[in-house]
Amino acid sequence: MASVGKIARRTFLIGAAAVAGGVAVGYYYYRKPFPNPLETDLGKDEATFNPYVKIGADNTITIVAPRAEMGQGISTTLAVMVAEELDVGLDQVKVEPGPASYAYYNAAILEEGGPFAFFDESMTAQAVRSGLGVVGKLLAIQATGGSASVRDGFDKMRQAGAAARHLLIAAAAQKLGVAAADLERANGSILHKASGKSLTYGAVAAAAAAMAPPAEVRLKDRADWKLLGKPQKRIDMLTKVTGAPIFGIDVRLPDMLYGTVKMSPRFWAKPVKADLAKAEKMPGVIKIVALETNYGHGFGIIAENTWAAFKAADAIDAQWADPEYPLSSAAISDVLKQALGTNGSAMRDNGDVDTAFADAPRERMVEADYAVPYLAHATMEPMNATARFKDGALDIWCGNQAPTLVRQLCANAVGIEQDKVTVHTTFMGGGFGRRVEMDYALCAALMAKATGGRPVKVTWTREEDMRHDAYRPAAVGKFQARLGDDGMPVAVDLKIASPSMIASTLRRLFPSISPLGPDKSIVDGAYDQPYTIPNYRVSGVAAPVSIPVGSWRSVGSSINGFFHEGFMDEIATAGKIDPVEMRKRLMAAYPAAVKVVEKVAAMAKWGEALPAGKAKGMAFTLSFGSWVGEIIQVADTPAGIRIEKVWIAADVGTALDPGIIEAQLISAAIYGLSAAMGQEITFADGMVEQSNFHDFDAMRIFQCPVFEVAILENFHKMGGVGEVGTPPAAPALANAIFALTGKRIRTLPLSKTVAFA
Amino acid sequence: MRLTVDGQSFDINADPDMPLLWALRDLIGKTGPKYGCGIAACGACTVHVDGQPVRSCSLPVGEVSGAVTTIEGIGTADKLHPVQQAWLEEQVAQCGYCQAGQIMSAVALLDEVADPSDADIDNAMGGNLCRCGTYPKIRSAIKKAAALKTAGL
């Protein structure tokens, strides 16, 4: 890690406020609880205990799971946290996403925003972490991301359940005239064994909710967990196998209109000429409106049905201004490479790297240039939102990862106060970071101003979705290593250049805020890995390319997992050391990491001879607090390289639902493999060249390998789950291909160099 | 224009070029079939016409002459189709958006082949994309559904 002295002289994004004294200024607001948003909208005979629990007189128990469900199973796991402490089964509760409210801020999402690796537990790192948690509350952003939902909710949700339980028992004790200690709970009822009397939670809910909440509650010991730690049936599964209308695109309202958008294919560029006449005259078309947002410019088409809107969008004949960024992928790549030649910010700087390389003999040097492309999210459900602007109030229905931001930005866009905006968050047909953006909600909100109060459902075509994303940034890396006499690295210098996703996100969401300091996400997954190398530097440079970039399942770690672990494999090859053995030696100071590597190697029978035409590769990445090792076996077949098997070992600290965790690890690995195998977003004439799944495909079932997963719980802090399987996937595959073919591929996607079966 | 969907008859007023998908979703209100790509590349819109799986996003409604079955017509929450039951038991879905199409492709496969091999599954399901990567569970659920169907459940 960079030393405290080096850090103190620096600022870094987001963390700056905490370091500069925001903690003290904001203390009062931090301590002050947010009002319970459930109080304003209670049903008859319903009582609420806190923002997470409502109980009706009929014993209907409602749990609010305020994080966006995009497939990761978070609504189930958050509900289980409350149910565990309430002593009720999952089948006894209703789970709702809840309203948009600052009460549901995500503190954990920022806690790892400082320039410290997850395993850095120095006082400075811990102080910044807790400071950033406070900033999280001050900003009060209700957001889903950073694989942070479980870590954020683990205490809050359990405390919410325990506090409600405490009050229900106190109220029951009062009603029955017995001591609270003599009461037992089971399945939503409270039982007094001695007398045989029992009361449902619902029977005492109103009385309980009127009592003062306890100052402190005792949470169950892990040994007493009945639900947590065990695989649960997901609460959303039945709706998802019956085709229920749970997604934003399924919203249907009385008198609803339909629409789509046609935005400038050159980001930020305005139309210089547009002929709308032909489109406006098409059957079913009601109106075409100009759209101007912080995301760009274009047109909204309002029609009687989605198909009519799609056809009209196609018929708009527009010319767009020149872009402010280079026109082609080759030119963009040149800007990234030039950035590599400028001074970067070292987020890790151990030993004296420059001196270590000054007298390095040629034969002890390993040097390599790496590159990865822009990537789209390509969620299965294209972007969409439904909006109704009536009597000065805006209602908006959409899947989204940040409801309070949707409320704020849509209020600004249509020119009303935030309290006049209601956000109805639906399930999402995939998120992966795409639905943290506001473009689709803003477009619908603006279009709803032009419909005379009728709701309008605005669905993007797949082509519009593919060409208007906040992409995973492209990146390039220049790496060198010096080997010692034993073949182990004595010096490693990694320099990475990439457009800043933080700066890009601020431009879209909060254009009045200018970014401060270096963007740590450029080096995430490279600077914070559990290796000890005497001279070890990782620096990042923000490259000035303004194509929109943003979150994408593990973002920086997906880039740098490939860079770091591909290069580690090269170092092992050059030093003639087994790559698993080399990692174990470099990781000796981090036992959790060593155990992960040993586990995955044992599962894959690493080191045992394979038949001709088969080979294995391995990679390891610590990201979002979880330590993940992956080994991939590939086979040479007449049709191309086949990915046969993937072994994953992941230390998540505490595994709250092993079934969901395993599903997420596999999901994230497939997401990473899909990208590594064949995905890239390229540019020509300032426009994205890809448009649909024929030229931006993903892994299909016939390409899908067999998976074997082990979940470990050795580290003392809990890690995230949704993203952590992605970073090691690409390097493990590239390393396996090297072992199979001798080809060292340093540029993604791999399909530029090899064919896949 | 008259369309039979999930056993019910609907009179609709549609441009015959409108893809069946949009007639189902916007005109009839069957939102089970999903829009994913519009070019028959992802399978999210899969429905059956006279029992055959079709990509409804690319089939003009004017060309539909047979009875249409959507995910909403094969089973209900109280009485699931064996494929839906298997999907539930195997906990297949993540985001769930592609699953209506996956299930409709799997139902058609099992109507054709009672006990499909891995190769049969690869062939029948290759056109259905899943960005969450639920493929391993889709495969095991199809095998479970085959067993449930054979057992007459």
Chai-1 contact restraints between the chains, C-beta under 6 A:
chainA,res_idxA,chainB,res_idxB,connection_type,confidence,min_distance_angstrom,max_distance_angstrom,comment,restraint_id
A,M70,B,C95,contact,1.0,0.0,6.0,A-B,restraint_1
A,G71,B,Q94,contact,1.0,0.0,6.0,A-B,restraint_2
A,G71,B,C95,contact,1.0,0.0,6.0,A-B,restraint_3
A,G71,B,C132,contact,1.0,0.0,6.0,A-B,restraint_4
A,R234,B,Q91,contact,1.0,0.0,6.0,A-B,restraint_5
A,M237,B,L88,contact,1.0,0.0,6.0,A-B,restraint_6
A,M237,B,A93,contact,1.0,0.0,6.0,A-B,restraint_7
A,L238,B,A77,contact,1.0,0.0,6.0,A-B,restraint_8
A,K240,B,A93,contact,1.0,0.0,6.0,A-B,restraint_9
A,K240,B,G96,contact,1.0,0.0,6.0,A-B,restraint_10
A,K240,B,Q99,contact,1.0,0.0,6.0,A-B,restraint_11
A,V241,B,Q84,contact,1.0,0.0,6.0,A-B,restraint_12
A,V241,B,W87,contact,1.0,0.0,6.0,A-B,restraint_13
A,V241,B,L88,contact,1.0,0.0,6.0,A-B,restraint_14
A,T242,B,A77,contact,1.0,0.0,6.0,A-B,restraint_15
A,G243,B,G32,contact,1.0,0.0,6.0,A-B,restraint_16
A,G243,B,I71,contact,1.0,0.0,6.0,A-B,restraint_17
A,G243,B,E72,contact,1.0,0.0,6.0,A-B,restraint_18
A,G243,B,A100,contact,1.0,0.0,6.0,A-B,restraint_19
A,P245,B,T31,contact,1.0,0.0,6.0,A-B,restraint_20
A,D250,B,T31,contact,1.0,0.0,6.0,A-B,restraint_21
A,N305,B,D26,contact,1.0,0.0,6.0,A-B,restraint_22
A,T306,B,W22,contact,1.0,0.0,6.0,A-B,restraint_23
A,T306,B,D26,contact,1.0,0.0,6.0,A-B,restraint_24
A,W307,B,M18,contact,1.0,0.0,6.0,A-B,restraint_25
A,W307,B,W22,contact,1.0,0.0,6.0,A-B,restraint_26
A,M380,B,G36,contact,1.0,0.0,6.0,A-B,restraint_27
A,M380,B,Y97,contact,1.0,0.0,6.0,A-B,restraint_28
A,M380,B,C98,contact,1.0,0.0,6.0,A-B,restraint_29
A,M380,B,R131,contact,1.0,0.0,6.0,A-B,restraint_30
A,E381,B,Y97,contact,1.0,0.0,6.0,A-B,restraint_31
A,G429,B,C95,contact,1.0,0.0,6.0,A-B,restraint_32
A,G429,B,Y97,contact,1.0,0.0,6.0,A-B,restraint_33
A,G430,B,C95,contact,1.0,0.0,6.0,A-B,restraint_34
A,G430,B,R131,contact,1.0,0.0,6.0,A-B,restraint_35
A,R462,B,C37,contact,1.0,0.0,6.0,A-B,restraint_36
A,R462,B,G38,contact,1.0,0.0,6.0,A-B,restraint_37
A,S667,B,C132,contact,1.0,0.0,6.0,A-B,restraint_38
A,S667,B,G133,contact,1.0,0.0,6.0,A-B,restraint_39
A,I670,B,G133,contact,1.0,0.0,6.0,A-B,restraint_40
A,N692,B,C37,contact,1.0,0.0,6.0,A-B,restraint_41
A,N692,B,I39,contact,1.0,0.0,6.0,A-B,restraint_42
A,F693,B,C37,contact,1.0,0.0,6.0,A-B,restraint_43
A,F693,B,A41,contact,1.0,0.0,6.0,A-B,restraint_44
A,F693,B,C42,contact,1.0,0.0,6.0,A-B,restraint_45
A,H694,B,A41,contact,1.0,0.0,6.0,A-B,restraint_46
A,A698,B,R131,contact,1.0,0.0,6.0,A-B,restraint_47
A,R700,B,G126,contact,1.0,0.0,6.0,A-B,restraint_48
A,I701,B,M125,contact,1.0,0.0,6.0,A-B,restraint_49
A,I701,B,Y135,contact,1.0,0.0,6.0,A-B,restraint_50
A,F702,B,D122,contact,1.0,0.0,6.0,A-B,restraint_51
A,F702,B,G126,contact,1.0,0.0,6.0,A-B,restraint_52
A,C704,B,Y135,contact,1.0,0.0,6.0,A-B,restraint_53
A,F707,B,P136,contact,1.0,0.0,6.0,A-B,restraint_54
